[in-house]
Amino acid sequence: MTQTTHSPDLVNNMVKLGRTQTVARWLTLAGYFGLLILLLNWFTWLAPPASVPRALPLIVLTVPLLFPLRGLLHARTYTHAWVSLLALPYFAIGIDIAFNRSDQRLLGFALILFSLLLFVGSVFFSYSAKKIRKAQSAEITDKT
């Protein structure tokens, strides 16, 4: 039998997550991985750019998404807070592509969808974490 061990930080974060935070976290992860997979597929197979090397848009658009990966997987509130800001340029790019390029309209709408999932999920995760932290501090204050 194998026994899995988790870091104490991850176990503590998993225990503290409320229902709203769990839903928000899954929304964030769905938006994050959807965005990452969409961008990788888009610029390698679906519609590779003809005028620039494939590596350029891949590096410019996917590398910034790799920075928050560890914090998102470990459900860190601070990472979720700044990932909401990271989702906004992808939303703007999706709007531009969806309404200005008729041949890539569906890819633009998919980019909008995943960036909105990432944004909404990360904002709700941060907001609910703030409420939980406030309730815990009030509970500690009441005990003393």
NORKAUR-V986138 format. One record per pair of residues at least 4 apart in sequence whose C-alpha atoms are under 7 Angstrom apart, sorted by the first residue. I is the first residue (numbers start at 0). J is the second residue. If there is no record, write none. Layout:
# NORKAUR-V986138
i:j
I:J
I:J
This chain:
# NORKAUR-V986138
i:j
5:9
5:10
6:10
7:11
8:12
9:13
9:73
10:14
11:15
12:16
12:74
16:20
16:21
17:21
18:22
19:23
19:127
20:24
20:124
20:127
21:25
22:26
23:27
23:120
23:121
23:123
23:124
24:28
24:120
24:121
24:124
25:29
26:30
26:116
26:117
26:120
27:31
27:116
27:117
27:120
27:121
28:32
29:33
30:34
30:113
30:114
30:116
30:117
31:35
31:117
32:36
33:37
33:113
34:38
34:110
34:113
34:114
35:39
35:61
36:40
37:41
38:42
38:61
39:43
39:57
40:44
40:45
41:45
41:46
41:47
42:46
42:47
42:48
42:53
42:57
43:47
43:53
47:53
48:53
51:55
53:57
54:58
55:59
56:60
57:61
58:62
61:65
67:71
67:78
68:72
69:73
70:74
70:75
70:78
71:75
71:78
71:79
75:79
76:80
76:125
76:128
77:81
78:82
79:83
79:121
79:124
79:125
80:121
80:122
80:125
81:85
82:86
82:121
83:117
83:118
83:121
83:122
86:90
86:114
86:117
86:118
87:91
88:92
89:93
89:110
89:114
90:94
90:110
90:111
90:114
90:115
91:95
92:96
93:97
93:107
93:108
93:110
93:111
94:98
94:107
94:111
95:99
96:100
96:103
96:104
96:107
97:103
97:104
97:105
97:107
97:108
98:104
100:104
103:107
104:108
105:109
106:110
107:111
108:112
109:113
110:114
111:115
112:116
113:117
114:118
115:119
116:120
117:121
118:122
119:123
120:124
121:125
122:126
123:127
124:128
125:129
126:130
127:131
128:132
129:133
130:134
131:135
132:136
133:137
134:138
135:139
136:140
137:141
138:142
139:143
